[in-house]
Amino acid sequence: MIGYIHKDKFLFLFLAGLFIVLAGIAVYTEEYFLAAIPFAILIFYTGWQNRNMVFLVLLFTLPLSFEYHFSSSLGTDIPDEPLMLFVTGLFICFWIYSPEALSKKIFQHPLILLLFVSRISGRGFYQTRSRSVRTLLVAGVGPNVQR
């Protein structure tokens, strides 16, 4: 019987059944975030089918983002940072699913090699740049620096 069901109808029936089961479990355990799991699966499936659209949505929301503080020490830009994590997760999953889609020549590019070396050495670009700017300011080569 399942062989005769169209793929889209099967996906709809699967997600609907999963939502009903998880909504029941969420109400019973009072852990309501469980009801969001089918929506996360649906968003992931949509992103998998339309990778360009997800990236364009990310680009469109960049100027519309705002800073949201969950606590005094934890803040994030909504909706950009969750979308960036989503795009990164999609890229990693797609790379695992289809490793030949990413050219081997990309790992020979000088910027990628420099990025790997900086990550391995423990000194990121920001730390190097801030130290060099600090050195220039101490040496008196910056704006509004008086000796």
VOGU-3710 file (C-alpha; in Angstrom, 3 decimals, decimal comma):
1> migyihkdkf> 0,000/0,000/0,000  2,803/2,431/0,837  4,337/1,791/-2,608  1,245/3,327/-4,201  1,310/6,472/-2,031  3,012/9,434/-3,640  6,207/10,596/-1,929  4,763/14,006/-0,969  1,630/12,443/0,503  3,745/10,011/2,491
11> lflflaglfi> 5,854/12,870/3,849  2,714/14,777/4,798  1,201/11,734/6,522  4,472/11,028/8,327  4,858/14,606/9,589  1,175/14,834/10,556  1,399/11,580/12,504  4,661/12,648/14,110  3,131/15,975/15,112  0,067/14,318/16,665
21> vlagiavyte> 2,213/11,847/18,602  4,675/14,505/19,796  1,869/16,951/20,652  0,290/14,260/22,821  3,619/13,513/24,494  4,217/17,247/24,965  0,870/17,729/26,692  1,385/14,650/28,854  4,932/15,577/29,935  4,379/19,365/29,844
31> eyflaaipfa> 7,495/19,705/27,659  5,900/21,768/24,912  9,053/22,230/22,832  8,569/18,631/21,644  5,733/19,836/19,416  8,285/21,899/17,459  10,260/18,855/16,271  8,037/18,115/13,226  8,252/21,775/12,213  12,055/21,636/12,486
41> ilifytgwqn> 12,059/18,525/10,276  9,791/20,256/7,766  12,000/23,372/7,703  15,090/21,190/7,245  13,423/19,294/4,378  12,385/22,553/2,726  15,904/23,928/3,095  17,318/20,716/1,653  15,106/21,039/-1,418  15,629/24,817/-1,847
51> rnmvflvllf> 19,124/25,647/-0,613  19,325/28,839/-2,645  16,076/30,136/-1,155  17,352/29,658/2,400  20,509/31,608/1,574  18,473/34,393/-0,061  16,203/34,584/3,011  19,331/34,948/5,138  20,610/37,770/2,923  17,202/39,486/3,006
61> tlplsfeyhf> 16,965/39,367/6,809  20,464/40,759/7,458  19,355/44,429/7,460  16,216/43,547/9,450  18,011/41,868/12,346  17,933/43,071/15,933  19,856/42,235/19,088  17,961/40,148/21,629  19,383/39,509/25,109  18,325/36,241/26,726
71> ssslgtdipd> 20,151/37,254/29,892  22,620/39,950/30,891  25,502/37,923/29,446  23,851/36,122/26,511  22,573/37,916/23,432  22,037/37,088/19,793  20,934/38,723/16,567  17,467/37,537/15,638  16,790/36,054/13,012  20,284/36,122/11,475
81> eplmlfvtgl> 22,321/33,944/13,800  19,791/31,079/13,919  19,560/31,252/10,115  23,366/31,214/9,846  23,493/28,112/12,030  20,771/26,548/9,881  22,642/27,311/6,637  25,857/25,949/8,163  24,061/22,778/9,259  22,544/22,358/5,812
91> ficfwiyspe> 25,973/22,805/4,217  27,566/20,205/6,510  24,731/17,721/5,914  24,916/18,279/2,156  28,694/17,860/2,210  28,345/14,567/4,102  25,572/13,432/1,726  27,437/14,432/-1,439  31,178/15,001/-0,857  31,907/15,247/-4,589
101> alskkifqhp> 29,770/18,418/-4,799  32,574/20,392/-3,131  35,687/20,666/-5,271  38,951/19,378/-3,818  40,699/22,476/-5,167  38,993/24,630/-2,531  41,275/23,173/0,151  44,319/24,378/-1,809  43,197/28,009/-1,835  45,578/30,261/0,163
111> lilllfvsri> 42,798/31,831/2,259  41,444/28,435/3,326  44,965/27,292/4,214  45,522/30,485/6,206  42,218/29,924/8,023  43,183/26,351/8,940  46,634/27,438/10,136  45,151/30,215/12,276  42,627/27,814/13,842  45,264/25,172/14,522
121> sgrgfyqtrs> 47,704/27,656/16,046  45,031/28,987/18,413  45,450/32,567/17,232  42,477/33,780/15,282  42,410/36,668/12,823  40,695/38,942/15,332  43,394/38,436/17,936  46,158/39,104/15,425  44,419/42,202/14,082  43,691/43,644/17,528
131> rsvrtllvag> 47,293/43,103/18,614  48,613/44,815/15,490  46,194/47,745/15,937  47,207/48,002/19,587  50,872/48,003/18,551  50,255/50,783/16,035  48,370/52,871/18,569  51,066/52,449/21,179  53,695/53,398/18,583  51,749/56,536/17,787
141> vgpnvqr> 50,675/55,708/14,254  46,944/56,052/14,810  44,373/58,828/14,621  44,313/61,358/17,446  47,366/59,871/19,152  49,464/62,348/21,101  53,009/61,626/22,166
//
